[in-house]
Amino acid sequence: MNNDSLRRFKPIITIVALIGVGIAAFIGVNFDYVLGAEAVIITRGSGITIPFTEIIDVWYFDRLPALSNRVGTSLGKIRSGTFTVAEVGRGSVYAKDYTLPAVVIFTADTFYAITPQDARDFYKQVVQKIGN
């Protein structure tokens, strides 16, 4: 191939590479939220376990307040990583869709903002488990 041919293919190669990175990022933030017998479990990578005994408060939001990215992934409506959440502070966000209703779980050290399928019911069940 000569230099002219390479120049013509460079934009195509760039687009294919960006699509590959996007797909890899999307697959990397695939997570779910489980109410276990003793903890809330966020299945992401090796998983995050939040024992009910460590939860000090739980808030429900019809939609997550404004997010400011610190370290993490923002892909479409997915947010995963450390964010500053308006009205809440800086903590961990694992939202499949930040425009959906959310539950924010507080521990002594941080908080976890999540968007379970039925956020209101999930919130009620966590509150019941921690006895608030």
Sequence and secondary structure as in RCSB ss.txt:
>XXXX:A:sequence
MNNDSLRRFKPIITIVALIGVGIAAFIGVNFDYVLGAEAVIITRGSGITIPFTEIIDVWYFDRLPALSNRVGTSL
GKIRSGTFTVAEVGRGSVYAKDYTLPAVVIFTADTFYAITPQDARDFYKQVVQKIGN
>XXXX:A:secstr
  HHHHHHHHHHHHHHHHHHHHHHHHHHT  EEEE SSEEEEESTT EEEEGGGEEEEEEESS   EEEEEEEEE
TTEEEEEEEETTTEEEEEEES TTS EEEEEESS EEEE  TTHHHHHHHHHHHHT 
